[in-house]
């Protein structure tokens, strides 16, 4: 049994999802990896945290964990028929079609998007292209607006493409200039990236653009390895049934994420805690505005996910490695 436990990998799950309707492996079904699961839940609880990256060898459940977030994200209201999921209540962030439309911006609810960028996708699929009538058709960056974009094996992307994706996610707008004209559309999304170090490293200046990182280790405990085998086999035999058996726990996490998002505009940080955070940043030589922002927002998310409106020193301690671990020399 030990041999089987050593060889099973969460990446193997993709070949069990032959039918498009097969549900993704639930996040709550991942064995162990508490830090990784907490990181993606914090990103879901507070989009202001920014982009995160999960780093570890193949088979540690990185992409499976990110995909499992899809059923935990809350519903949002979008303009009916809009390709960019525009918010009908936010008139300043509408796409050009919604701004120029004479129709009523009727809304309907849909789950917040979580899109996975296929490995090897063309730039037109990623950033959008033009049809025969010179109309810009949205790519992944447009379709992910107000949601999340999963970049599996991000270190295999062309460096300039990855830089562009990070730029767009940070500005929240994508501008496409070509012979067809100058078009722009909202593209406010968070990146959840994964990286296998055996594929090659990212440049330090690129890695540091991610607000949080998780170093994912392979599970060595034999009992946990056996549990991985049991769950993967159960999912392989009946994906829908496996998800159904985990439904209650998934709904509990979804409720926690929604509650955290609702609390975010009330969370505050006492001056004493803020002083502690500043001392930590000074000690490690990371006092830039971007790092301060990531640290602060991650601490806010940790408090809100814990159903609290005050950040504590414990919140700062719990997320320090996530924010600072990949920034150390």
N, C-alpha and C positions, 0 to 999 in steps of 0.2 A: 504493500500500500504506500510505503514511503517513496518508492520510485515514481508512482503516479503523482503523488503530491508534489514532488520536486519538478515535474515536467509540465503540470497544468499552468496555463497562463490566461489572464483575463482577456488578452488580445485574441484568444481563440474564440471568444464569444461572437465575433462578427460573422463567422461562417455558419453559426446556428440561426442567423436571422435571414434566411433565404427569402422569405416572403416579406414584402414591403410593409405589410400590416403587423408584423411581429414587433411587439413593444421592446424598447431598450431594457437592458438589465437595470433594475432599480438601484439607485444610489445606496439605499439602506441595506441592499443585499451584499455590498462590498464587505469582505471580512477585514477587520482591523483598519489600518490606514486612517486613524482618527484625525490626524493633523490635516491630511489632504482633504478629507470630507469636510472638515470644519472650514478650511480655506475657501472652497467653492460655495459653501453655504453663506459665508460672510460676504463674498462677492455678490451673491444673490440678494442678500439682505440690504446691502448699501452699494448701489452702482457707483457712487462717488469714490469708492475704494480704488477703482481703475482696473487695469489689466493684470492678470495673474498668469504665472507659468508653473507647470508641474514637471519636475525634472527627475528622471529615473530610468532604469533599464526597462526593456520591453517586458510586458507581462505583469506589471505591477498595478494595473487597473487605472491608469491615468485617464485615458480616453473614455473608458467605461464609466468612471466617476463623473466626468464632465457631461457625458450624454445623459446620465441618470438625473441630472439637474432639470431636464426638460419637463418632467412631470411634477416638479416641485415649484417651479416658477409660477407666479400669480397671473391671473387674467388682467388684461388692460383693455381700455376702450380705444378702438381705431376707427378711422373714417372708412365707411363702407366702400369697398372697391379700390382702396388706395394700395399701391404696390409697396409703399414705404411705411405702412402702419402709422400714418400721421395721427396725432392726438387732436380730436375735434375741438378740445377745450384750449389748446395752445396755438393760437392763431399766428404767433411769431415764429413757429417752427414747422410751418406747413411746407410741403413740396410745391413746386410750381403748378402742377395740375390742380391740387386742392385750392391754391390761392386764386387761380383763374377760373375755377369751376363756378358755374351759376347755380348748380344744384345745391340743395341743402346738404350740409356736411353731416349726414346721418351717421350715427355711431353703432357699432356692434362689438360685443365682447369677444376676445380671443386670447389664447394663452400667449404670454410673452415669447417672442421668437428665440429659439436657440438653433442656429444653423451651423452645420459642419462643412468647412471648406474642403472639397475633395483634393487629395494630393495630385498635383499635376494640372490643376485647373488653369485654363487660359486667363490672360489678363482681362479679356472682355467678359468672361464669366464672373471674375472677381469684382471688377470695377464698373461693369456695365458696358453696353455697346449700342450702336445705332441701327435702327431698322431702315427699310427702303424709303421711308418717308422722313428720314433724318430725325427721328424721335429717339430719345435716350431710353433704352430699356434697362431696368435696374439689374445690377449684379448682386453678389452676396453682400457687399457693403451697404447697399440700399435696402435689401430685404431684411437685414439684421437690425435695422433702425429700431431703437427702443428695446433692444434685447441683447443677445450674446452671440459671439462668433467663435466657434471652436476651431483652433488651428492645430491639427494633429501633426506631430513631428515638425514643428515650426522651424527647426534648424535646417530643414531641407528646402525651405522656400528660398527663392532668390532674395538676396539681402535688400535690394531696392524695393521689392514687393512687400516684404515684412515691414520695412521702414514706412512705406506709404500707408499700410494698414494701421500701424500704430499712430501715425500722424492723424489719419482720419478719425480714429476712435477718440483721440484726445481733443480734436476740434469739434467733432460732432457734425461736420459738414464735408461732403465730397463735391469737388468741383471738377468738371470734365471739360477741358478746352480742346477743340479740334476744328477741322474744316467745316463741321456741321454747326458750330456755334459754341457759345459759352453757357454750359448748363451746370446747375448745382442742385443738390438735394440734401435733406437731413440724413445723417448717418451716425447717429449717436448710439454706439454699442460698446460693450465691454468684450475684450478678448480673453478667452481662456485658452492658453497655449499649452501644448505638451512637447517634451523634448527628450529624445533618447541620446545620452552622451556618446554612445557608440557610433552615432551618425555624424558626429562632429560637434564642435562647440560653437556657441554664439559669441560674437565680439562683446567684450565687457560693457561697452557703451550702449549696446543694444539690450543686453540682459538687464542693465540698470534702469531701463525705461519701463520695466514691469514693476508695478507697485508692490506685489507680493510674489514670493516664490516658495515652492515646497520641494524639498529634496526627498523623493519617495524611495524607500528602501524595500527590497524584497522581504517577504515574510519568511522567517526561518523556523518559527515554532511549529513543530510537527502537528500538533492538534489543530492549529489554525490552518495549516496546509491541507489537512484532511477535510476540514470544513469547507475550504475553497472548492475542493474536488466535489464534495457533496452538493454544494449549491450550483456549481456550473453544470453538473450532470442533471440536476432537477430542472434548471432553466432550459437545457438542451432538449429534454424530453417534452416539456410543456411550457413554452415561454409565457403565454397568457396566464396559465394557472400559477406559475411562479410569481408573476407580478401581482396577481390577485391576492395571493397569500401574504404579500408584503404591503397591501394597499393601505391598511390602517396606519402603519408606521410612516408610510410615505405621506399620507394626509396630515399626520401630526407635524412632520417637518415642514410641509407646505404651509400649514397654519402658523408655525413659528416664523417662517420667512415673511409671510404677509404681515404678521404682527410687528416684526422688526422694521419692515419698510414703513409701516404706519407710524412707528415711534421715532423715526429718524429725525424729523423736524423738531423733536422735543429733547433729544439727547444733548447733554452739555458736559463740559469737562471742568471740574473745580481747578482753581489756580494751583493748588498744591500738587495735583496730579499732572497738570501741564508743566509745572516746574520739574517734576521727576522725568517726564518725557524729554524735556529739553536737556537735562543732564545726561541722559542715556545717549542722545544724539551727539552731544558734544564729546563724550568719551570715545565714541567710535568714529568721530570726524565726519559725520553725515548731517550737516546743518543746512543743506540746500532747501529751498522752498518746496520743491517737488517731493523730497523725502519727508519733510515735516507734514505735508498734506497727506501723503500715503499713510504715515504713522497715525495721524490724528483720525482719519476716516476709518481706518481699520479698527482702532480702539472704539470709536463710536459704534461700528457694526457689531463688535464683540459684546458691547453693553446692550445694544438693542436686541441682539439675538438671545441674550440672557434675560430679556424682558425688563430691562432697567433703563432709566433715563439719565443716570449719572455714571460717568466713566470712573473706574477705580484704578488704583495702582496695579491690581491683579490683571485688569484688562490690558494695560500697557505691557506687563510681563508676558502675557499669553501670546500676544501677537508680535513681539519684538523680533523673534527669529524669522517670522514670515516676511517682515518688511526689510530687515537688515541683513539677513543671512547671505543673500547673493551680492551684497554690496561691499563685503569685506575683502581686503587685499589677499 
